[in-house]
Amino acid sequence: MASSCWGLPEILCAAPELSGNTLRQMRRSIDTGFRDLVREMSPIIDAATAPLQKFLNGLESLFVNTPWIIVFVVLVAASHAAGRSWKISLGTAVALFGIGWFGLWGDTMVTLAMVTVCTLMAVLIGLPVGIWTARSDRVQRIVTPVLDVMQTLPSFVYLIPVVVIFGIGKVPGMIAVVIYATPPMIRLTGLGIRLVDREVIEAADAFGSSPRQKLWSVQLPLALPTLMTGVNQTIMMSLSMVVVASMVGVGGLGKNVLQAINNQFFTMGFLNGFALVAIAIAFDRASQAYGKRLQRHSEVTDE
């Protein structure tokens, strides 16, 4: 018996130290094996992410190098086309004017390019997966826990495997944003399709519609308002993740906010945060208004 073990047998006293050594060896083995695997796969990873890098760089160059007045008019016109409201259009114009007035136009365009690419990727991934979950209860039971983990896991945790696999740069940050922003699109796509009136589905079956025709001609059009809500949430989550993604090399407003936090620059952080909030509000109002218009249109069509 060892007196330092409070009367416990020596083997029980040494158990925590042995367990700690085992855990350290296990972590070291896993980290080394994973690092070696990534190094071997790096040519394949670089080739797979090259198109994303080119697309993001091209869109970013387009937004930044296009004369500001053209981008200004296009964005205001897009918000008006979506919302059909002079208040939303005026608010978007004021927000963009304020962003330019404070000298944040270039960084805002970089952020817009990142959010645009991430939203497109999240929709392209989330839409088919959401359709799959709506058409199969078994798939839904499998996907739902995965989505729960993705939505409850702290956003900083996404950066660890992404950085280890892809390194530092725009593409790793983009992948982290897409992982964070995709779950709402999957959930709301599945929900929208499942909420389609069963009588409408039965009528489509009575007319001899194939599953593909029923999906594209009946379910998706009627679920479009819910799908637009998913797109809205995807945009919001992409914008919220931009600041976190700036830790791995993403530029734009998120990088400026991170620098302001590190250097305690209150004014710099406030102005860049204002730009992010202004963009988020403009996108949110326009997409919500568009979704409401689709909802009213679908109600009239049903009647």
C-alpha positions as CSV (number, residue, x, y, z in Angstrom):
1,M,0.0,0.0,0.0
2,A,1.3,3.5,-0.8
3,S,0.6,6.2,1.7
4,S,0.2,8.8,-1.1
5,C,-2.6,6.7,-2.6
6,W,-4.9,7.1,0.5
7,G,-4.8,3.4,1.2
8,L,-5.7,2.3,-2.4
9,P,-3.7,-0.5,-4.1
10,E,-0.7,0.7,-6.1
11,I,-2.2,-0.5,-9.4
12,L,-5.3,1.7,-8.8
13,C,-3.1,4.6,-7.8
14,A,-1.2,4.4,-11.1
15,A,-4.2,3.9,-13.2
16,P,-4.8,7.6,-14.0
17,E,-1.1,8.0,-15.1
18,L,-1.3,4.9,-17.3
19,S,-4.6,6.1,-18.8
20,G,-3.0,9.5,-19.5
21,N,0.0,8.0,-21.2
22,T,-2.3,5.8,-23.3
23,L,-4.5,8.7,-24.3
24,R,-1.4,10.8,-25.3
25,Q,0.0,7.9,-27.4
26,M,-3.4,7.5,-29.0
27,R,-3.7,11.2,-29.9
28,R,-0.2,11.3,-31.2
29,S,-0.8,8.2,-33.4
30,I,-4.1,9.6,-34.8
31,D,-2.6,13.1,-35.4
32,T,0.5,11.6,-37.2
33,G,-1.5,9.2,-39.3
34,F,-4.0,11.9,-40.3
35,R,-1.3,14.3,-41.2
36,D,0.5,11.8,-43.3
37,L,-2.7,10.9,-45.1
38,V,-3.4,14.6,-45.9
39,R,0.1,15.0,-47.2
40,E,-0.3,12.0,-49.5
41,M,-3.7,13.3,-50.7
42,S,-2.7,16.9,-51.1
43,P,-2.3,16.8,-54.9
44,I,-5.9,15.3,-55.2
45,I,-7.2,17.9,-52.7
46,D,-5.6,20.8,-54.5
47,A,-7.0,19.6,-57.9
48,A,-10.5,19.2,-56.4
49,T,-10.5,22.7,-54.8
50,A,-8.9,24.5,-57.8
51,P,-12.3,25.1,-59.6
52,L,-13.7,26.6,-56.4
53,Q,-10.7,28.8,-56.0
54,K,-10.9,30.1,-59.6
55,F,-14.7,30.7,-59.3
56,L,-14.3,32.6,-56.1
57,N,-11.4,34.7,-57.3
58,G,-13.2,35.5,-60.6
59,L,-16.4,36.6,-58.8
60,E,-14.4,38.6,-56.3
61,S,-12.4,40.3,-59.1
62,L,-15.7,41.1,-60.9
63,F,-17.3,42.7,-57.8
64,V,-14.2,44.6,-56.9
65,N,-13.0,45.8,-60.3
66,T,-16.5,46.7,-61.7
67,P,-17.2,50.5,-61.3
68,W,-19.0,51.0,-58.1
69,I,-22.0,52.8,-59.7
70,I,-22.8,49.7,-61.8
71,V,-22.6,47.4,-58.8
72,F,-24.7,49.8,-56.8
73,V,-27.4,50.0,-59.4
74,V,-27.4,46.2,-59.9
75,L,-27.8,45.5,-56.2
76,V,-30.5,48.0,-55.7
77,A,-32.4,46.7,-58.8
78,A,-32.0,43.1,-57.5
79,S,-33.4,44.0,-54.1
80,H,-36.3,45.8,-55.8
81,A,-37.0,42.9,-58.1
82,A,-37.1,40.5,-55.1
83,G,-39.0,42.7,-52.7
84,R,-41.1,44.9,-55.0
85,S,-41.0,47.5,-52.2
86,W,-39.6,51.0,-52.4
87,K,-38.8,50.9,-48.7
88,I,-36.5,47.8,-49.2
89,S,-34.9,49.4,-52.3
90,L,-34.3,52.7,-50.4
91,G,-32.9,50.9,-47.4
92,T,-30.5,48.9,-49.6
93,A,-29.4,52.1,-51.4
94,V,-28.8,53.9,-48.1
95,A,-26.8,51.0,-46.7
96,L,-24.6,50.7,-49.8
97,F,-24.1,54.5,-49.8
98,G,-23.1,54.4,-46.2
99,I,-20.7,51.5,-46.8
100,G,-19.0,53.5,-49.7
101,W,-19.0,56.7,-47.6
102,F,-16.9,55.1,-44.9
103,G,-14.4,53.5,-47.4
104,L,-15.5,49.9,-46.9
105,W,-16.7,49.3,-50.5
106,G,-13.8,47.0,-51.6
107,D,-13.9,44.9,-48.4
108,T,-17.7,44.6,-48.7
109,M,-17.4,43.4,-52.3
110,V,-15.0,40.7,-51.2
111,T,-17.4,39.6,-48.5
112,L,-20.3,39.7,-51.0
113,A,-18.4,37.4,-53.4
114,M,-17.7,35.0,-50.5
115,V,-21.3,34.9,-49.3
116,T,-22.6,34.5,-52.9
117,V,-20.3,31.5,-53.6
118,C,-21.1,29.9,-50.2
119,T,-24.8,30.4,-50.6
120,L,-24.8,28.8,-54.1
121,M,-22.8,25.8,-52.8
122,A,-25.1,25.4,-49.8
123,V,-28.2,25.5,-52.0
124,L,-26.7,23.1,-54.5
125,I,-25.9,20.7,-51.7
126,G,-28.9,21.3,-49.5
127,L,-31.6,21.1,-52.2
128,P,-31.0,17.5,-53.4
129,V,-30.3,16.3,-49.9
130,G,-33.5,17.9,-48.6
131,I,-35.5,16.3,-51.4
132,W,-33.9,13.0,-50.6
133,T,-34.9,13.3,-46.9
134,A,-38.5,14.3,-47.9
135,R,-38.9,11.2,-50.1
136,S,-37.4,8.7,-47.7
137,D,-38.1,8.4,-44.0
138,R,-35.0,6.2,-43.6
139,V,-32.7,8.8,-45.1
140,Q,-34.4,11.4,-42.8
141,R,-33.6,9.4,-39.7
142,I,-30.0,9.2,-40.8
143,V,-29.5,12.8,-41.9
144,T,-31.3,14.5,-39.0
145,P,-28.8,13.5,-36.2
146,V,-26.0,14.7,-38.6
147,L,-27.7,18.0,-39.0
148,D,-28.2,18.3,-35.3
149,V,-24.5,17.9,-34.7
150,M,-23.6,20.3,-37.5
151,Q,-25.9,23.0,-36.0
152,T,-24.9,22.5,-32.3
153,L,-21.2,22.1,-32.8
154,P,-19.4,25.4,-32.1
155,S,-18.5,27.2,-35.3
156,F,-14.8,27.4,-34.3
157,V,-14.6,23.6,-34.3
158,Y,-15.4,23.5,-38.0
159,L,-12.1,25.2,-38.7
160,I,-9.9,22.5,-37.1
161,P,-10.4,19.7,-39.6
162,V,-10.8,22.1,-42.5
163,V,-7.5,23.8,-41.8
164,V,-5.7,20.4,-41.3
165,I,-7.0,19.1,-44.6
166,F,-7.0,22.2,-46.8
167,G,-4.6,24.5,-45.1
168,I,-4.9,28.3,-44.8
169,G,-6.7,30.4,-47.4
170,K,-10.0,31.3,-49.0
171,V,-11.2,27.9,-49.9
172,P,-10.9,26.4,-46.4
173,G,-12.8,29.4,-45.0
174,M,-15.4,28.9,-47.8
175,I,-15.8,25.2,-47.0
176,A,-16.2,26.0,-43.3
177,V,-18.9,28.5,-44.1
178,V,-20.7,26.1,-46.4
179,I,-20.7,23.3,-43.7
180,Y,-22.2,25.8,-41.2
181,A,-24.8,27.2,-43.6
182,T,-26.1,24.1,-45.3
183,P,-28.3,22.5,-42.5
184,P,-31.1,25.1,-42.7
185,M,-31.4,24.5,-46.5
186,I,-31.7,20.7,-46.0
187,R,-34.2,21.0,-43.2
188,L,-36.5,23.5,-44.8
189,T,-36.4,21.8,-48.2
190,G,-37.5,18.5,-46.7
191,L,-40.1,20.3,-44.5
192,G,-41.5,22.3,-47.5
193,I,-42.0,19.2,-49.6
194,R,-43.5,17.2,-46.8
195,L,-46.0,20.0,-46.1
196,V,-47.4,20.0,-49.6
197,D,-51.2,19.2,-49.4
198,R,-51.7,15.4,-49.6
199,E,-54.8,16.0,-51.7
200,V,-52.7,17.7,-54.3
201,I,-50.3,14.8,-54.4
202,E,-53.2,12.4,-54.8
203,A,-54.6,14.5,-57.7
204,A,-51.2,14.3,-59.4
205,D,-51.1,10.6,-58.9
206,A,-54.6,10.3,-60.3
207,F,-53.5,12.1,-63.5
208,G,-50.7,9.5,-63.9
209,S,-47.7,11.8,-63.0
210,S,-44.4,10.1,-62.6
211,P,-42.4,10.7,-59.4
212,R,-40.1,13.1,-61.3
213,Q,-43.1,15.1,-62.8
214,K,-44.8,15.2,-59.4
215,L,-41.6,16.6,-57.8
216,W,-40.8,19.3,-60.4
217,S,-44.4,20.2,-61.3
218,V,-46.2,19.9,-58.0
219,Q,-44.1,19.6,-54.9
220,L,-41.2,22.0,-55.5
221,P,-43.5,24.9,-56.9
222,L,-45.8,24.6,-53.9
223,A,-42.8,24.3,-51.5
224,L,-41.1,27.3,-53.0
225,P,-41.9,29.8,-50.2
226,T,-40.4,27.4,-47.7
227,L,-37.4,26.9,-49.9
228,M,-36.9,30.7,-50.1
229,T,-36.9,30.7,-46.3
230,G,-34.1,28.2,-46.4
231,V,-32.2,30.3,-48.8
232,N,-32.7,33.3,-46.5
233,Q,-31.4,31.4,-43.5
234,T,-28.4,30.1,-45.5
235,I,-27.5,33.7,-46.4
236,M,-27.8,34.9,-42.8
237,M,-25.6,32.0,-41.5
238,S,-23.0,32.6,-44.2
239,L,-22.7,36.2,-43.2
240,S,-22.5,35.3,-39.5
241,M,-19.7,32.8,-40.2
242,V,-17.6,35.3,-42.3
243,V,-15.9,36.7,-39.2
244,V,-15.0,33.3,-37.9
245,A,-13.7,32.2,-41.3
246,S,-11.5,35.2,-41.4
247,M,-9.2,33.4,-38.9
248,V,-8.1,31.0,-41.7
249,G,-7.4,33.6,-44.3
250,V,-10.7,34.9,-45.6
251,G,-10.5,38.6,-46.3
252,G,-13.1,41.3,-46.5
253,L,-15.1,42.7,-43.6
254,G,-14.5,39.7,-41.4
255,K,-10.8,40.1,-41.5
256,N,-11.2,43.8,-40.5
257,V,-13.4,42.9,-37.6
258,L,-10.9,40.3,-36.4
259,Q,-8.0,42.8,-36.6
260,A,-10.1,45.3,-34.7
261,I,-10.7,42.8,-32.0
262,N,-7.1,41.9,-31.7
263,N,-5.9,45.5,-31.7
264,Q,-8.9,46.9,-29.7
265,F,-9.8,49.4,-32.5
266,F,-13.4,50.3,-31.5
267,T,-14.2,52.5,-34.5
268,M,-12.8,50.1,-37.0
269,G,-14.7,47.2,-35.5
270,F,-17.9,49.2,-35.3
271,L,-17.9,50.4,-38.9
272,N,-17.1,47.0,-40.3
273,G,-19.7,45.4,-38.1
274,F,-22.2,48.0,-39.3
275,A,-21.4,47.1,-42.9
276,L,-22.0,43.4,-42.1
277,V,-25.3,44.2,-40.4
278,A,-26.4,46.5,-43.2
279,I,-25.8,43.8,-45.8
280,A,-27.6,41.1,-43.7
281,I,-30.7,43.3,-43.1
282,A,-30.9,44.2,-46.8
283,F,-30.6,40.5,-47.9
284,D,-33.0,39.4,-45.2
285,R,-35.7,41.9,-46.0
286,A,-35.5,41.3,-49.8
287,S,-35.5,37.5,-49.5
288,Q,-38.3,37.5,-47.0
289,A,-40.4,39.8,-49.2
290,Y,-39.8,37.6,-52.1
291,G,-40.9,34.6,-50.1
292,K,-44.1,36.3,-49.0
293,R,-44.9,37.2,-52.6
294,L,-44.4,33.5,-53.6
295,Q,-46.6,32.5,-50.7
296,R,-49.4,34.9,-51.8
297,H,-49.0,33.7,-55.4
298,S,-49.3,30.0,-54.4
299,E,-52.4,30.7,-52.3
300,V,-54.1,32.4,-55.2
301,T,-53.1,29.5,-57.5
302,D,-54.5,26.9,-55.0
303,E,-57.8,28.7,-54.9
